[in-house]
């Protein structure tokens, strides 16, 4: 069998956002960039970007300058 199948859907899981990614994610959020335009850059659902904006995740990490 080739390839790794994860979960019940048979598709590979999305990227998991790392703390080192967060400053670069927060910068466009602050300029008003839409979540669905940021999310594909990290292969994540826009909901993950919303969690960062709302402070539910990585609230202590500042945006990039």
Phi and psi in radians as a Rosetta constraint file:
Dihedral C 1 N 2 CA 2 C 2 CIRCULARHARMONIC -1.895 0.35
Dihedral N 2 CA 2 C 2 N 3 CIRCULARHARMONIC 2.668 0.35
Dihedral C 2 N 3 CA 3 C 3 CIRCULARHARMONIC 1.392 0.35
Dihedral N 3 CA 3 C 3 N 4 CIRCULARHARMONIC 2.667 0.35
Dihedral C 3 N 4 CA 4 C 4 CIRCULARHARMONIC -1.867 0.35
Dihedral N 4 CA 4 C 4 N 5 CIRCULARHARMONIC 2.158 0.35
Dihedral C 4 N 5 CA 5 C 5 CIRCULARHARMONIC -1.838 0.35
Dihedral N 5 CA 5 C 5 N 6 CIRCULARHARMONIC 2.264 0.35
Dihedral C 5 N 6 CA 6 C 6 CIRCULARHARMONIC -2.083 0.35
Dihedral N 6 CA 6 C 6 N 7 CIRCULARHARMONIC 2.482 0.35
Dihedral C 6 N 7 CA 7 C 7 CIRCULARHARMONIC 1.267 0.35
Dihedral N 7 CA 7 C 7 N 8 CIRCULARHARMONIC 3.129 0.35
Dihedral C 7 N 8 CA 8 C 8 CIRCULARHARMONIC -1.417 0.35
Dihedral N 8 CA 8 C 8 N 9 CIRCULARHARMONIC -0.262 0.35
Dihedral C 8 N 9 CA 9 C 9 CIRCULARHARMONIC -1.454 0.35
Dihedral N 9 CA 9 C 9 N 10 CIRCULARHARMONIC -0.248 0.35
Dihedral C 9 N 10 CA 10 C 10 CIRCULARHARMONIC 1.449 0.35
Dihedral N 10 CA 10 C 10 N 11 CIRCULARHARMONIC 0.078 0.35
Dihedral C 10 N 11 CA 11 C 11 CIRCULARHARMONIC -1.876 0.35
Dihedral N 11 CA 11 C 11 N 12 CIRCULARHARMONIC 2.718 0.35
Dihedral C 11 N 12 CA 12 C 12 CIRCULARHARMONIC -1.225 0.35
Dihedral N 12 CA 12 C 12 N 13 CIRCULARHARMONIC 2.577 0.35
Dihedral C 12 N 13 CA 13 C 13 CIRCULARHARMONIC -1.254 0.35
Dihedral N 13 CA 13 C 13 N 14 CIRCULARHARMONIC 2.759 0.35
Dihedral C 13 N 14 CA 14 C 14 CIRCULARHARMONIC -1.268 0.35
Dihedral N 14 CA 14 C 14 N 15 CIRCULARHARMONIC 2.929 0.35
Dihedral C 14 N 15 CA 15 C 15 CIRCULARHARMONIC -1.125 0.35
Dihedral N 15 CA 15 C 15 N 16 CIRCULARHARMONIC 2.546 0.35
Dihedral C 15 N 16 CA 16 C 16 CIRCULARHARMONIC -1.742 0.35
Dihedral N 16 CA 16 C 16 N 17 CIRCULARHARMONIC 2.092 0.35
Dihedral C 16 N 17 CA 17 C 17 CIRCULARHARMONIC -1.061 0.35
Dihedral N 17 CA 17 C 17 N 18 CIRCULARHARMONIC 2.298 0.35
Dihedral C 17 N 18 CA 18 C 18 CIRCULARHARMONIC -1.769 0.35
Dihedral N 18 CA 18 C 18 N 19 CIRCULARHARMONIC 2.688 0.35
Dihedral C 18 N 19 CA 19 C 19 CIRCULARHARMONIC -0.959 0.35
Dihedral N 19 CA 19 C 19 N 20 CIRCULARHARMONIC -0.535 0.35
Dihedral C 19 N 20 CA 20 C 20 CIRCULARHARMONIC -1.229 0.35
Dihedral N 20 CA 20 C 20 N 21 CIRCULARHARMONIC -0.323 0.35
Dihedral C 20 N 21 CA 21 C 21 CIRCULARHARMONIC -1.421 0.35
Dihedral N 21 CA 21 C 21 N 22 CIRCULARHARMONIC -0.425 0.35
Dihedral C 21 N 22 CA 22 C 22 CIRCULARHARMONIC -1.079 0.35
Dihedral N 22 CA 22 C 22 N 23 CIRCULARHARMONIC -0.768 0.35
Dihedral C 22 N 23 CA 23 C 23 CIRCULARHARMONIC -1.010 0.35
Dihedral N 23 CA 23 C 23 N 24 CIRCULARHARMONIC -0.689 0.35
Dihedral C 23 N 24 CA 24 C 24 CIRCULARHARMONIC -1.257 0.35
Dihedral N 24 CA 24 C 24 N 25 CIRCULARHARMONIC -0.442 0.35
Dihedral C 24 N 25 CA 25 C 25 CIRCULARHARMONIC -1.357 0.35
Dihedral N 25 CA 25 C 25 N 26 CIRCULARHARMONIC -0.703 0.35
Dihedral C 25 N 26 CA 26 C 26 CIRCULARHARMONIC -1.200 0.35
Dihedral N 26 CA 26 C 26 N 27 CIRCULARHARMONIC -0.534 0.35
Dihedral C 26 N 27 CA 27 C 27 CIRCULARHARMONIC -1.032 0.35
Dihedral N 27 CA 27 C 27 N 28 CIRCULARHARMONIC -0.935 0.35
Dihedral C 27 N 28 CA 28 C 28 CIRCULARHARMONIC -1.197 0.35
Dihedral N 28 CA 28 C 28 N 29 CIRCULARHARMONIC -0.456 0.35
Dihedral C 28 N 29 CA 29 C 29 CIRCULARHARMONIC -1.045 0.35
Dihedral N 29 CA 29 C 29 N 30 CIRCULARHARMONIC -0.769 0.35
Dihedral C 29 N 30 CA 30 C 30 CIRCULARHARMONIC -1.170 0.35
Dihedral N 30 CA 30 C 30 N 31 CIRCULARHARMONIC -0.433 0.35
Dihedral C 30 N 31 CA 31 C 31 CIRCULARHARMONIC -1.577 0.35
Dihedral N 31 CA 31 C 31 N 32 CIRCULARHARMONIC 0.051 0.35
Dihedral C 31 N 32 CA 32 C 32 CIRCULARHARMONIC 1.614 0.35
Dihedral N 32 CA 32 C 32 N 33 CIRCULARHARMONIC 0.162 0.35
Dihedral C 32 N 33 CA 33 C 33 CIRCULARHARMONIC -1.068 0.35
Dihedral N 33 CA 33 C 33 N 34 CIRCULARHARMONIC 2.471 0.35
Dihedral C 33 N 34 CA 34 C 34 CIRCULARHARMONIC -1.314 0.35
Dihedral N 34 CA 34 C 34 N 35 CIRCULARHARMONIC 2.517 0.35
Dihedral C 34 N 35 CA 35 C 35 CIRCULARHARMONIC -0.983 0.35
Dihedral N 35 CA 35 C 35 N 36 CIRCULARHARMONIC -0.736 0.35
Dihedral C 35 N 36 CA 36 C 36 CIRCULARHARMONIC -1.228 0.35
Dihedral N 36 CA 36 C 36 N 37 CIRCULARHARMONIC -0.190 0.35
Dihedral C 36 N 37 CA 37 C 37 CIRCULARHARMONIC -1.614 0.35
Dihedral N 37 CA 37 C 37 N 38 CIRCULARHARMONIC -0.448 0.35
Dihedral C 37 N 38 CA 38 C 38 CIRCULARHARMONIC -1.433 0.35
Dihedral N 38 CA 38 C 38 N 39 CIRCULARHARMONIC -0.722 0.35
Dihedral C 38 N 39 CA 39 C 39 CIRCULARHARMONIC -0.950 0.35
Dihedral N 39 CA 39 C 39 N 40 CIRCULARHARMONIC -0.767 0.35
Dihedral C 39 N 40 CA 40 C 40 CIRCULARHARMONIC -1.089 0.35
Dihedral N 40 CA 40 C 40 N 41 CIRCULARHARMONIC -0.463 0.35
Dihedral C 40 N 41 CA 41 C 41 CIRCULARHARMONIC -1.108 0.35
Dihedral N 41 CA 41 C 41 N 42 CIRCULARHARMONIC -0.390 0.35
Dihedral C 41 N 42 CA 42 C 42 CIRCULARHARMONIC -2.051 0.35
Dihedral N 42 CA 42 C 42 N 43 CIRCULARHARMONIC 0.111 0.35
Dihedral C 42 N 43 CA 43 C 43 CIRCULARHARMONIC 0.927 0.35
Dihedral N 43 CA 43 C 43 N 44 CIRCULARHARMONIC 0.836 0.35
Dihedral C 43 N 44 CA 44 C 44 CIRCULARHARMONIC -2.265 0.35
Dihedral N 44 CA 44 C 44 N 45 CIRCULARHARMONIC 2.884 0.35
Dihedral C 44 N 45 CA 45 C 45 CIRCULARHARMONIC -1.270 0.35
Dihedral N 45 CA 45 C 45 N 46 CIRCULARHARMONIC 2.499 0.35
Dihedral C 45 N 46 CA 46 C 46 CIRCULARHARMONIC -0.955 0.35
Dihedral N 46 CA 46 C 46 N 47 CIRCULARHARMONIC -0.412 0.35
Dihedral C 46 N 47 CA 47 C 47 CIRCULARHARMONIC -1.084 0.35
Dihedral N 47 CA 47 C 47 N 48 CIRCULARHARMONIC -0.552 0.35
Dihedral C 47 N 48 CA 48 C 48 CIRCULARHARMONIC -1.179 0.35
Dihedral N 48 CA 48 C 48 N 49 CIRCULARHARMONIC -0.627 0.35
Dihedral C 48 N 49 CA 49 C 49 CIRCULARHARMONIC -1.213 0.35
Dihedral N 49 CA 49 C 49 N 50 CIRCULARHARMONIC -0.690 0.35
Dihedral C 49 N 50 CA 50 C 50 CIRCULARHARMONIC -1.091 0.35
Dihedral N 50 CA 50 C 50 N 51 CIRCULARHARMONIC -0.669 0.35
Dihedral C 50 N 51 CA 51 C 51 CIRCULARHARMONIC -1.075 0.35
Dihedral N 51 CA 51 C 51 N 52 CIRCULARHARMONIC -0.652 0.35
Dihedral C 51 N 52 CA 52 C 52 CIRCULARHARMONIC -1.199 0.35
Dihedral N 52 CA 52 C 52 N 53 CIRCULARHARMONIC -0.771 0.35
Dihedral C 52 N 53 CA 53 C 53 CIRCULARHARMONIC -1.075 0.35
Dihedral N 53 CA 53 C 53 N 54 CIRCULARHARMONIC -0.735 0.35
Dihedral C 53 N 54 CA 54 C 54 CIRCULARHARMONIC -1.316 0.35
Dihedral N 54 CA 54 C 54 N 55 CIRCULARHARMONIC -0.159 0.35
Dihedral C 54 N 55 CA 55 C 55 CIRCULARHARMONIC 1.486 0.35
Dihedral N 55 CA 55 C 55 N 56 CIRCULARHARMONIC 0.180 0.35
Dihedral C 55 N 56 CA 56 C 56 CIRCULARHARMONIC -1.277 0.35
Dihedral N 56 CA 56 C 56 N 57 CIRCULARHARMONIC -0.398 0.35
Dihedral C 56 N 57 CA 57 C 57 CIRCULARHARMONIC -2.348 0.35
Dihedral N 57 CA 57 C 57 N 58 CIRCULARHARMONIC 2.433 0.35
Dihedral C 57 N 58 CA 58 C 58 CIRCULARHARMONIC 0.966 0.35
Dihedral N 58 CA 58 C 58 N 59 CIRCULARHARMONIC 0.653 0.35
Dihedral C 58 N 59 CA 59 C 59 CIRCULARHARMONIC -1.101 0.35
Dihedral N 59 CA 59 C 59 N 60 CIRCULARHARMONIC -0.456 0.35
Dihedral C 59 N 60 CA 60 C 60 CIRCULARHARMONIC -1.494 0.35
Dihedral N 60 CA 60 C 60 N 61 CIRCULARHARMONIC -0.067 0.35
Dihedral C 60 N 61 CA 61 C 61 CIRCULARHARMONIC -1.700 0.35
Dihedral N 61 CA 61 C 61 N 62 CIRCULARHARMONIC 2.152 0.35
Dihedral C 61 N 62 CA 62 C 62 CIRCULARHARMONIC -1.349 0.35
Dihedral N 62 CA 62 C 62 N 63 CIRCULARHARMONIC 2.769 0.35
Dihedral C 62 N 63 CA 63 C 63 CIRCULARHARMONIC -1.223 0.35
Dihedral N 63 CA 63 C 63 N 64 CIRCULARHARMONIC 2.778 0.35
Dihedral C 63 N 64 CA 64 C 64 CIRCULARHARMONIC -1.182 0.35
Dihedral N 64 CA 64 C 64 N 65 CIRCULARHARMONIC 2.674 0.35
